[in-house]
Amino acid sequence: MTESELISIGEFARRAGLTASALRFYDDAGLLRPEQVDPSTGYRFYSEPQLARAVRLRQLRAIGMPLSVIDTFFAASAEDAARLIDDQVAKAAAEASDVQH
């Protein structure tokens, strides 16, 4: 992949609906590594194909899925990933119900 095909962290964050600090955090957590890191500046660069994972990561965090479960989600089969989402939605619904009472 050529450098001109890479996306700066700021632009990638904008496209994914995340912040640059969130992307740095997800890199540190091992959930979304940049395609390339400039060795002299430390600047992170991402590729277009990584956008889908970034958006999915944002969506999973929006439903309150813990980072450890998200890591499992990305390694899971489609069936297991769907179950993890169902489990998280049920947990969020139960918590919302508890708050209402």
N, C-alpha and C positions, 0 to 999 in steps of 0.2 A: 504494500500500500504506500503510495507516494504521500509526501507531506502535504501536498496541495489537496488531497482527498480527505485529510483529517480535519476535525472540527474542534475549535477552541473550547475550553470548558465553559466559557460564558455563553457562547452560541448554542452549545449542546444543552446546557441547562435551560436556556430559553425554549428551545424546541421540545424538550422533554417535560417542561412544566415543573422543573426543580430549581433549586438554587445551587450556585457553585459550591457553597459550603456543604450542602447535602451530598453532592457528588464526591467531594473530598472524604466525607464521612463514610459513604458507601464503599469507596476505594479502600479506606482503612479497615473497614469491616469485611472486606473480601467479597462483597456482593456485586460490585460493578467496577472492574479494573479499567483504567484507560487503555486505549489501543497502544498509546505511546506516551512516554514521559521524557521531556527534554532533559538530558543529563546535566546540562550546565545551568538551566534556569529552574528546573523542577515543574515547568508548565505541563499540564495534562492535556492530552488530545484524544478525542474519541472518533469512532467511525460511524458512518450512517447506519450500518446494521445493528449497532448497539442501542439505537434509539428505542427499538421495540422493548428491549429488556428494561431500559430506564423508565419507560412509560408504565410497564407492568409493575415495576418496583414501586413507583409512585402510587399506583392504584391499590396495591396490596397494603401499603402503609396507610392509605386513606381509610381502609376498612379495619385498621388497627392490628394488622398481622405483625407479630413480633419478628425481629430480624432473624432470629434463629430458625423460625418456621419458614421465612422467606428463602433462606438458604436451602432448606429442605425442598421447598416448592420448586426451585429452579432445577434441582437434580431429579425431581420426581417424574414418573410417567404421567401421561395426560390424565389418566383415571385417578391417580393419587393426588395430582395437583388440584383437580376438581374437588376431591374430597376435602383437601386442606382449605380451599375457599369456602365450601359449604360449612365446614366446622367453624371457621372464623366468623362467617355471617351469623350462624346460630348463636355463637358466643356473644357477638355484639347485640343481637336481638334480645338475648336473655339479660344482658347488662342494662339495656334500655328499659326493659320491663321492670327490672329491679328499681331503677331510678324513678319510674312513674309511681311505684307503690311507695 
